[in-house]
């Protein structure tokens, strides 16, 4: 297993759940911009081992974490919707 920021996985999973409820473009470029902005607003959760990933998964299921992910994605989507780069 490699070093990875487990928040990337959490954001990717939550993005597909939250994005349909937000008035924002869902092209790949906009999704990547939303992901990057959301990740920059959240603390990283680095894991190296499968055991570390398991502990992080348990943490990710806490209600506050779910709310933080949804809020970060929503804020990021508003920023991207106001300044879409998919035309570049």
Biopython code that builds the backbone (N, CA, C, O; Angstrom):
import numpy as np
from Bio.PDB.StructureBuilder import StructureBuilder

atoms = [
    (1, "UNK", "N", (0.840, -1.175, 0.000)),
    (1, "UNK", "CA", (0.000, 0.000, 0.000)),
    (1, "UNK", "C", (0.890, 1.246, 0.000)),
    (1, "UNK", "O", (1.959, 1.247, 0.610)),
    (2, "UNK", "N", (0.459, 2.276, -0.667)),
    (2, "UNK", "CA", (1.202, 3.521, -0.751)),
    (2, "UNK", "C", (0.621, 4.558, 0.185)),
    (2, "UNK", "O", (-0.504, 4.421, 0.666)),
    (3, "UNK", "N", (1.394, 5.589, 0.435)),
    (3, "UNK", "CA", (0.917, 6.724, 1.211)),
    (3, "UNK", "C", (-0.178, 7.422, 0.416)),
    (3, "UNK", "O", (-0.009, 7.720, -0.767)),
    (4, "UNK", "N", (-1.310, 7.681, 1.084)),
    (4, "UNK", "CA", (-2.389, 8.371, 0.380)),
    (4, "UNK", "C", (-3.208, 9.178, 1.371)),
    (4, "UNK", "O", (-3.287, 8.866, 2.559)),
    (5, "UNK", "N", (-3.807, 10.219, 0.840)),
    (5, "UNK", "CA", (-4.700, 11.051, 1.632)),
    (5, "UNK", "C", (-6.091, 10.437, 1.497)),
    (5, "UNK", "O", (-6.720, 10.534, 0.444)),
    (6, "UNK", "N", (-6.558, 9.817, 2.552)),
    (6, "UNK", "CA", (-7.839, 9.128, 2.500)),
    (6, "UNK", "C", (-9.004, 10.093, 2.279)),
    (6, "UNK", "O", (-10.082, 9.669, 1.861)),
    (7, "UNK", "N", (-8.804, 11.368, 2.550)),
    (7, "UNK", "CA", (-9.861, 12.351, 2.314)),
    (7, "UNK", "C", (-10.224, 12.414, 0.837)),
    (7, "UNK", "O", (-11.354, 12.764, 0.494)),
    (8, "UNK", "N", (-9.283, 12.082, -0.043)),
    (8, "UNK", "CA", (-9.587, 12.057, -1.474)),
    (8, "UNK", "C", (-10.699, 11.049, -1.765)),
    (8, "UNK", "O", (-11.626, 11.334, -2.523)),
    (9, "UNK", "N", (-10.596, 9.880, -1.160)),
    (9, "UNK", "CA", (-11.612, 8.839, -1.342)),
    (9, "UNK", "C", (-12.952, 9.319, -0.789)),
    (9, "UNK", "O", (-13.995, 9.151, -1.422)),
    (10, "UNK", "N", (-12.906, 9.916, 0.397)),
    (10, "UNK", "CA", (-14.148, 10.397, 1.030)),
    (10, "UNK", "C", (-14.825, 11.459, 0.183)),
    (10, "UNK", "O", (-16.043, 11.431, 0.001)),
    (11, "UNK", "N", (-14.034, 12.403, -0.340)),
    (11, "UNK", "CA", (-14.597, 13.470, -1.172)),
    (11, "UNK", "C", (-15.178, 12.901, -2.455)),
    (11, "UNK", "O", (-16.272, 13.292, -2.863)),
    (12, "UNK", "N", (-14.466, 11.985, -3.098)),
    (12, "UNK", "CA", (-14.961, 11.393, -4.347)),
    (12, "UNK", "C", (-16.294, 10.677, -4.133)),
    (12, "UNK", "O", (-17.203, 10.792, -4.955)),
    (13, "UNK", "N", (-16.408, 9.947, -3.039)),
    (13, "UNK", "CA", (-17.651, 9.233, -2.748)),
    (13, "UNK", "C", (-18.785, 10.208, -2.429)),
    (13, "UNK", "O", (-19.903, 10.053, -2.920)),
    (14, "UNK", "N", (-18.493, 11.201, -1.613)),
    (14, "UNK", "CA", (-19.514, 12.161, -1.198)),
    (14, "UNK", "C", (-19.899, 13.090, -2.350)),
    (14, "UNK", "O", (-21.047, 13.529, -2.426)),
    (15, "UNK", "N", (-18.971, 13.393, -3.237)),
    (15, "UNK", "CA", (-19.231, 14.269, -4.370)),
    (15, "UNK", "C", (-20.369, 13.731, -5.227)),
    (15, "UNK", "O", (-21.261, 14.481, -5.624)),
    (16, "UNK", "N", (-20.337, 12.442, -5.510)),
    (16, "UNK", "CA", (-21.381, 11.830, -6.334)),
    (16, "UNK", "C", (-22.740, 11.846, -5.646)),
    (16, "UNK", "O", (-23.775, 11.783, -6.310)),
    (17, "UNK", "N", (-22.742, 11.929, -4.332)),
    (17, "UNK", "CA", (-23.982, 11.987, -3.567)),
    (17, "UNK", "C", (-24.524, 13.417, -3.485)),
    (17, "UNK", "O", (-25.734, 13.631, -3.559)),
    (18, "UNK", "N", (-23.631, 14.386, -3.333)),
    (18, "UNK", "CA", (-24.028, 15.774, -3.093)),
    (18, "UNK", "C", (-24.247, 16.559, -4.392)),
    (18, "UNK", "O", (-25.172, 17.367, -4.471)),
    (19, "UNK", "N", (-23.427, 16.337, -5.388)),
    (19, "UNK", "CA", (-23.451, 17.145, -6.606)),
    (19, "UNK", "C", (-24.807, 17.199, -7.309)),
    (19, "UNK", "O", (-25.177, 18.267, -7.798)),
    (20, "UNK", "N", (-25.561, 16.111, -7.385)),
    (20, "UNK", "CA", (-26.870, 16.204, -8.046)),
    (20, "UNK", "C", (-27.838, 17.179, -7.363)),
    (20, "UNK", "O", (-28.799, 17.630, -7.987)),
    (21, "UNK", "N", (-27.597, 17.501, -6.107)),
    (21, "UNK", "CA", (-28.468, 18.412, -5.366)),
    (21, "UNK", "C", (-28.009, 19.865, -5.441)),
    (21, "UNK", "O", (-28.622, 20.742, -4.833)),
    (22, "UNK", "N", (-26.945, 20.120, -6.177)),
    (22, "UNK", "CA", (-26.380, 21.459, -6.288)),
    (22, "UNK", "C", (-26.454, 21.896, -7.739)),
    (22, "UNK", "O", (-26.215, 21.103, -8.649)),
    (23, "UNK", "N", (-26.786, 23.156, -7.950)),
    (23, "UNK", "CA", (-26.846, 23.675, -9.308)),
    (23, "UNK", "C", (-25.434, 24.036, -9.760)),
    (23, "UNK", "O", (-24.957, 25.153, -9.563)),
    (24, "UNK", "N", (-24.793, 23.057, -10.369)),
    (24, "UNK", "CA", (-23.400, 23.215, -10.784)),
    (24, "UNK", "C", (-23.122, 22.232, -11.917)),
    (24, "UNK", "O", (-23.728, 21.163, -11.999)),
    (25, "UNK", "N", (-22.194, 22.617, -12.781)),
    (25, "UNK", "CA", (-21.784, 21.733, -13.867)),
    (25, "UNK", "C", (-21.164, 20.465, -13.286)),
    (25, "UNK", "O", (-20.464, 20.516, -12.274)),
    (26, "UNK", "N", (-21.423, 19.329, -13.930)),
    (26, "UNK", "CA", (-20.847, 18.080, -13.432)),
    (26, "UNK", "C", (-19.881, 17.448, -14.439)),
    (26, "UNK", "O", (-19.691, 16.232, -14.455)),
    (27, "UNK", "N", (-19.266, 18.307, -15.290)),
    (27, "UNK", "CA", (-18.243, 17.779, -16.201)),
    (27, "UNK", "C", (-17.012, 17.399, -15.381)),
    (27, "UNK", "O", (-16.877, 17.826, -14.235)),
    (28, "UNK", "N", (-16.128, 16.612, -15.951)),
    (28, "UNK", "CA", (-14.952, 16.120, -15.223)),
    (28, "UNK", "C", (-14.055, 17.258, -14.738)),
    (28, "UNK", "O", (-13.534, 17.199, -13.624)),
    (29, "UNK", "N", (-13.870, 18.287, -15.556)),
    (29, "UNK", "CA", (-12.999, 19.394, -15.160)),
    (29, "UNK", "C", (-13.575, 20.110, -13.941)),
    (29, "UNK", "O", (-12.838, 20.429, -13.008)),
    (30, "UNK", "N", (-14.886, 20.364, -13.938)),
    (30, "UNK", "CA", (-15.515, 21.031, -12.798)),
    (30, "UNK", "C", (-15.491, 20.130, -11.559)),
    (30, "UNK", "O", (-15.272, 20.613, -10.448)),
    (31, "UNK", "N", (-15.712, 18.832, -11.743)),
    (31, "UNK", "CA", (-15.632, 17.902, -10.608)),
    (31, "UNK", "C", (-14.239, 17.907, -9.990)),
    (31, "UNK", "O", (-14.097, 17.887, -8.767)),
    (32, "UNK", "N", (-13.221, 17.932, -10.828)),
    (32, "UNK", "CA", (-11.843, 17.950, -10.315)),
    (32, "UNK", "C", (-11.556, 19.262, -9.581)),
    (32, "UNK", "O", (-10.889, 19.264, -8.547)),
    (33, "UNK", "N", (-12.064, 20.380, -10.118)),
    (33, "UNK", "CA", (-11.879, 21.662, -9.436)),
    (33, "UNK", "C", (-12.584, 21.664, -8.083)),
    (33, "UNK", "O", (-12.026, 22.135, -7.092)),
    (34, "UNK", "N", (-13.800, 21.143, -8.039)),
    (34, "UNK", "CA", (-14.552, 21.055, -6.781)),
    (34, "UNK", "C", (-13.800, 20.181, -5.786)),
    (34, "UNK", "O", (-13.676, 20.527, -4.611)),
    (35, "UNK", "N", (-13.302, 19.053, -6.264)),
    (35, "UNK", "CA", (-12.547, 18.137, -5.399)),
    (35, "UNK", "C", (-11.310, 18.820, -4.828)),
    (35, "UNK", "O", (-11.044, 18.720, -3.631)),
    (36, "UNK", "N", (-10.559, 19.507, -5.671)),
    (36, "UNK", "CA", (-9.330, 20.172, -5.219)),
    (36, "UNK", "C", (-9.638, 21.253, -4.185)),
    (36, "UNK", "O", (-8.966, 21.333, -3.156)),
    (37, "UNK", "N", (-10.637, 22.077, -4.444)),
    (37, "UNK", "CA", (-10.990, 23.148, -3.511)),
    (37, "UNK", "C", (-11.482, 22.561, -2.190)),
    (37, "UNK", "O", (-11.101, 23.036, -1.120)),
    (38, "UNK", "N", (-12.317, 21.542, -2.261)),
    (38, "UNK", "CA", (-12.836, 20.912, -1.042)),
    (38, "UNK", "C", (-11.703, 20.279, -0.232)),
    (38, "UNK", "O", (-11.658, 20.425, 0.989)),
    (39, "UNK", "N", (-10.793, 19.580, -0.905)),
    (39, "UNK", "CA", (-9.673, 18.951, -0.200)),
    (39, "UNK", "C", (-8.781, 19.990, 0.475)),
    (39, "UNK", "O", (-8.267, 19.746, 1.567)),
    (40, "UNK", "N", (-8.595, 21.127, -0.153)),
    (40, "UNK", "CA", (-7.764, 22.176, 0.437)),
    (40, "UNK", "C", (-8.404, 22.804, 1.669)),
    (40, "UNK", "O", (-7.718, 23.448, 2.462)),
    (41, "UNK", "N", (-9.707, 22.622, 1.837)),
    (41, "UNK", "CA", (-10.376, 23.208, 3.001)),
    (41, "UNK", "C", (-10.534, 22.216, 4.151)),
    (41, "UNK", "O", (-11.000, 22.586, 5.229)),
    (42, "UNK", "N", (-10.155, 20.975, 3.933)),
    (42, "UNK", "CA", (-10.295, 19.932, 4.950)),
    (42, "UNK", "C", (-8.932, 19.441, 5.415)),
    (42, "UNK", "O", (-7.971, 19.466, 4.646)),
    (43, "UNK", "N", (-8.835, 18.993, 6.666)),
    (43, "UNK", "CA", (-7.547, 18.437, 7.115)),
    (43, "UNK", "C", (-7.283, 17.098, 6.432)),
    (43, "UNK", "O", (-8.203, 16.298, 6.260)),
    (44, "UNK", "N", (-6.036, 16.848, 6.042)),
    (44, "UNK", "CA", (-5.722, 15.571, 5.395)),
    (44, "UNK", "C", (-5.770, 14.425, 6.396)),
    (44, "UNK", "O", (-5.551, 14.620, 7.591)),
    (45, "UNK", "N", (-6.056, 13.243, 5.898)),
    (45, "UNK", "CA", (-6.035, 12.010, 6.696)),
    (45, "UNK", "C", (-5.174, 11.003, 5.927)),
    (45, "UNK", "O", (-5.678, 10.219, 5.123)),
    (46, "UNK", "N", (-3.876, 11.044, 6.191)),
    (46, "UNK", "CA", (-2.968, 10.164, 5.469)),
    (46, "UNK", "C", (-2.965, 8.771, 6.071)),
    (46, "UNK", "O", (-2.967, 8.610, 7.291)),
    (47, "UNK", "N", (-2.959, 7.769, 5.207)),
    (47, "UNK", "CA", (-2.872, 6.379, 5.636)),
    (47, "UNK", "C", (-1.789, 5.691, 4.822)),
    (47, "UNK", "O", (-1.499, 6.062, 3.685)),
    (48, "UNK", "N", (-1.200, 4.675, 5.443)),
    (48, "UNK", "CA", (-0.164, 3.896, 4.773)),
    (48, "UNK", "C", (-0.553, 2.429, 4.745)),
    (48, "UNK", "O", (-0.319, 1.741, 3.751)),
    (49, "UNK", "N", (-1.138, 1.950, 5.818)),
    (49, "UNK", "CA", (-1.490, 0.543, 5.916)),
    (49, "UNK", "C", (-2.991, 0.347, 5.775)),
    (49, "UNK", "O", (-3.767, 1.296, 5.884)),
    (50, "UNK", "N", (-3.384, -0.879, 5.535)),
    (50, "UNK", "CA", (-4.816, -1.181, 5.465)),
    (50, "UNK", "C", (-5.475, -0.955, 6.817)),
    (50, "UNK", "O", (-6.639, -0.559, 6.883)),
    (51, "UNK", "N", (-4.738, -1.204, 7.901)),
    (51, "UNK", "CA", (-5.269, -0.971, 9.237)),
    (51, "UNK", "C", (-5.533, 0.517, 9.427)),
    (51, "UNK", "O", (-6.561, 0.898, 9.989)),
    (52, "UNK", "N", (-4.616, 1.358, 8.965)),
    (52, "UNK", "CA", (-4.805, 2.805, 9.044)),
    (52, "UNK", "C", (-6.008, 3.253, 8.236)),
    (52, "UNK", "O", (-6.747, 4.145, 8.653)),
    (53, "UNK", "N", (-6.206, 2.632, 7.080)),
    (53, "UNK", "CA", (-7.361, 2.962, 6.250)),
    (53, "UNK", "C", (-8.653, 2.561, 6.945)),
    (53, "UNK", "O", (-9.650, 3.278, 6.862)),
    (54, "UNK", "N", (-8.644, 1.425, 7.627)),
    (54, "UNK", "CA", (-9.825, 0.973, 8.355)),
    (54, "UNK", "C", (-10.191, 1.961, 9.460)),
    (54, "UNK", "O", (-11.356, 2.328, 9.611)),
    (55, "UNK", "N", (-9.189, 2.390, 10.232)),
    (55, "UNK", "CA", (-9.450, 3.371, 11.298)),
    (55, "UNK", "C", (-9.993, 4.676, 10.715)),
    (55, "UNK", "O", (-10.902, 5.288, 11.276)),
    (56, "UNK", "N", (-9.428, 5.089, 9.593)),
    (56, "UNK", "CA", (-9.884, 6.320, 8.962)),
    (56, "UNK", "C", (-11.302, 6.160, 8.432)),
    (56, "UNK", "O", (-12.093, 7.100, 8.507)),
    (57, "UNK", "N", (-11.640, 4.989, 7.896)),
    (57, "UNK", "CA", (-13.014, 4.737, 7.436)),
    (57, "UNK", "C", (-13.999, 4.847, 8.588)),
    (57, "UNK", "O", (-15.076, 5.421, 8.433)),
    (58, "UNK", "N", (-13.641, 4.305, 9.732)),
    (58, "UNK", "CA", (-14.514, 4.394, 10.901)),
    (58, "UNK", "C", (-14.725, 5.849, 11.289)),
    (58, "UNK", "O", (-15.840, 6.257, 11.612)),
    (59, "UNK", "N", (-13.654, 6.629, 11.255)),
    (59, "UNK", "CA", (-13.754, 8.048, 11.573)),
    (59, "UNK", "C", (-14.644, 8.766, 10.560)),
    (59, "UNK", "O", (-15.422, 9.650, 10.920)),
    (60, "UNK", "N", (-14.519, 8.377, 9.290)),
    (60, "UNK", "CA", (-15.261, 9.048, 8.221)),
    (60, "UNK", "C", (-16.760, 8.843, 8.341)),
    (60, "UNK", "O", (-17.531, 9.631, 7.794)),
    (61, "UNK", "N", (-17.184, 7.822, 9.032)),
    (61, "UNK", "CA", (-18.609, 7.566, 9.154)),
    (61, "UNK", "C", (-19.270, 8.387, 10.258)),
    (61, "UNK", "O", (-20.491, 8.345, 10.411)),
    (62, "UNK", "N", (-18.498, 9.113, 11.008)),
    (62, "UNK", "CA", (-19.084, 9.946, 12.046)),
    (62, "UNK", "C", (-19.912, 11.042, 11.393)),
    (62, "UNK", "O", (-19.559, 11.540, 10.323)),
    (63, "UNK", "N", (-21.004, 11.416, 12.030)),
    (63, "UNK", "CA", (-21.923, 12.405, 11.469)),
    (63, "UNK", "C", (-21.244, 13.738, 11.188)),
    (63, "UNK", "O", (-21.492, 14.353, 10.151)),
    (64, "UNK", "N", (-20.398, 14.187, 12.094)),
    (64, "UNK", "CA", (-19.736, 15.474, 11.883)),
    (64, "UNK", "C", (-18.871, 15.445, 10.633)),
    (64, "UNK", "O", (-18.815, 16.421, 9.885)),
    (65, "UNK", "N", (-18.196, 14.321, 10.409)),
    (65, "UNK", "CA", (-17.353, 14.189, 9.233)),
    (65, "UNK", "C", (-18.200, 14.248, 7.968)),
    (65, "UNK", "O", (-17.817, 14.892, 6.991)),
    (66, "UNK", "N", (-19.343, 13.581, 7.981)),
    (66, "UNK", "CA", (-20.252, 13.608, 6.832)),
    (66, "UNK", "C", (-20.701, 15.044, 6.547)),
    (66, "UNK", "O", (-20.739, 15.476, 5.395)),
    (67, "UNK", "N", (-21.034, 15.764, 7.595)),
    (67, "UNK", "CA", (-21.479, 17.149, 7.444)),
    (67, "UNK", "C", (-20.341, 18.030, 6.922)),
    (67, "UNK", "O", (-20.559, 18.889, 6.067)),
    (68, "UNK", "N", (-19.134, 17.817, 7.439)),
    (68, "UNK", "CA", (-17.974, 18.597, 6.982)),
    (68, "UNK", "C", (-17.687, 18.353, 5.506)),
    (68, "UNK", "O", (-17.382, 19.290, 4.768)),
    (69, "UNK", "N", (-17.783, 17.114, 5.079)),
    (69, "UNK", "CA", (-17.557, 16.781, 3.673)),
    (69, "UNK", "C", (-18.598, 17.453, 2.783)),
    (69, "UNK", "O", (-18.254, 18.062, 1.770)),
    (70, "UNK", "N", (-19.863, 17.344, 3.159)),
    (70, "UNK", "CA", (-20.937, 17.942, 2.366)),
    (70, "UNK", "C", (-20.785, 19.462, 2.306)),
    (70, "UNK", "O", (-20.991, 20.063, 1.252)),
    (71, "UNK", "N", (-20.426, 20.084, 3.429)),
    (71, "UNK", "CA", (-20.252, 21.537, 3.462)),
    (71, "UNK", "C", (-19.081, 21.969, 2.584)),
    (71, "UNK", "O", (-19.190, 22.950, 1.848)),
    (72, "UNK", "N", (-17.970, 21.252, 2.655)),
    (72, "UNK", "CA", (-16.793, 21.589, 1.851)),
    (72, "UNK", "C", (-17.091, 21.448, 0.360)),
    (72, "UNK", "O", (-16.672, 22.283, -0.441)),
    (73, "UNK", "N", (-17.807, 20.405, -0.006)),
    (73, "UNK", "CA", (-18.165, 20.194, -1.413)),
    (73, "UNK", "C", (-19.115, 21.280, -1.882)),
    (73, "UNK", "O", (-18.961, 21.803, -2.986)),
    (74, "UNK", "N", (-20.091, 21.624, -1.065)),
    (74, "UNK", "CA", (-21.062, 22.656, -1.437)),
    (74, "UNK", "C", (-20.377, 24.001, -1.627)),
    (74, "UNK", "O", (-20.634, 24.692, -2.614)),
    (75, "UNK", "N", (-19.511, 24.380, -0.700)),
    (75, "UNK", "CA", (-18.788, 25.649, -0.822)),
    (75, "UNK", "C", (-17.913, 25.647, -2.069)),
    (75, "UNK", "O", (-17.859, 26.641, -2.793)),
    (76, "UNK", "N", (-17.239, 24.551, -2.318)),
    (76, "UNK", "CA", (-16.380, 24.440, -3.498)),
    (76, "UNK", "C", (-17.203, 24.516, -4.774)),
    (76, "UNK", "O", (-16.777, 25.139, -5.747)),
    (77, "UNK", "N", (-18.372, 23.895, -4.786)),
    (77, "UNK", "CA", (-19.240, 23.906, -5.973)),
    (77, "UNK", "C", (-19.725, 25.319, -6.274)),
    (77, "UNK", "O", (-19.837, 25.696, -7.440)),
    (78, "UNK", "N", (-20.010, 26.098, -5.248)),
    (78, "UNK", "CA", (-20.435, 27.490, -5.451)),
    (78, "UNK", "C", (-19.301, 28.283, -6.107)),
    (78, "UNK", "O", (-19.540, 29.064, -7.028)),
    (79, "UNK", "N", (-18.089, 28.084, -5.641)),
    (79, "UNK", "CA", (-16.925, 28.774, -6.213)),
    (79, "UNK", "C", (-16.745, 28.383, -7.676)),
    (79, "UNK", "O", (-16.537, 29.243, -8.532)),
    (80, "UNK", "N", (-16.825, 27.102, -7.956)),
    (80, "UNK", "CA", (-16.644, 26.612, -9.328)),
    (80, "UNK", "C", (-17.792, 27.074, -10.223)),
    (80, "UNK", "O", (-17.559, 27.436, -11.376)),
    (81, "UNK", "N", (-19.016, 27.071, -9.722)),
    (81, "UNK", "CA", (-20.167, 27.507, -10.518)),
    (81, "UNK", "C", (-20.043, 28.981, -10.912)),
    (81, "UNK", "O", (-20.466, 29.380, -11.998)),
    (82, "UNK", "N", (-19.463, 29.779, -10.024)),
    (82, "UNK", "CA", (-19.287, 31.202, -10.312)),
    (82, "UNK", "C", (-18.116, 31.460, -11.258)),
    (82, "UNK", "O", (-18.078, 32.489, -11.932)),
    (83, "UNK", "N", (-17.165, 30.533, -11.310)),
    (83, "UNK", "CA", (-15.967, 30.692, -12.134)),
    (83, "UNK", "C", (-15.598, 29.398, -12.845)),
    (83, "UNK", "O", (-14.509, 28.870, -12.620)),
    (84, "UNK", "N", (-16.476, 28.871, -13.698)),
    (84, "UNK", "CA", (-16.175, 27.587, -14.351)),
    (84, "UNK", "C", (-14.974, 27.714, -15.299)),
    (84, "UNK", "O", (-14.831, 28.700, -16.023)),
    (85, "UNK", "N", (-14.127, 26.697, -15.271)),
    (85, "UNK", "CA", (-12.947, 26.681, -16.158)),
    (85, "UNK", "C", (-13.122, 25.700, -17.311)),
    (85, "UNK", "O", (-12.210, 25.537, -18.122)),
    (86, "UNK", "N", (-14.270, 25.049, -17.398)),
    (86, "UNK", "CA", (-14.413, 24.009, -18.424)),
    (86, "UNK", "C", (-14.445, 24.550, -19.844)),
    (86, "UNK", "O", (-14.429, 23.776, -20.801)),
    (87, "UNK", "N", (-14.490, 25.858, -19.993)),
    (87, "UNK", "CA", (-14.464, 26.458, -21.322)),
    (87, "UNK", "C", (-13.042, 26.715, -21.810)),
    (87, "UNK", "O", (-12.828, 27.037, -22.979)),
    (88, "UNK", "N", (-12.067, 26.570, -20.906)),
    (88, "UNK", "CA", (-10.664, 26.829, -21.255)),
    (88, "UNK", "C", (-10.081, 25.699, -22.051)),
    (88, "UNK", "O", (-8.911, 25.750, -22.429)),
]
sb = StructureBuilder()
sb.init_structure("model")
sb.init_model(0)
sb.init_chain("A")
sb.init_seg("    ")
for serial, (resi, resn, name, xyz) in enumerate(atoms, 1):
    if name == "N":
        sb.init_residue(resn, " ", resi, " ")
    sb.init_atom(name, np.array(xyz, "f"), 0.0, 1.0, " ", f" {name:<3s}", serial, name[0])
structure = sb.get_structure()
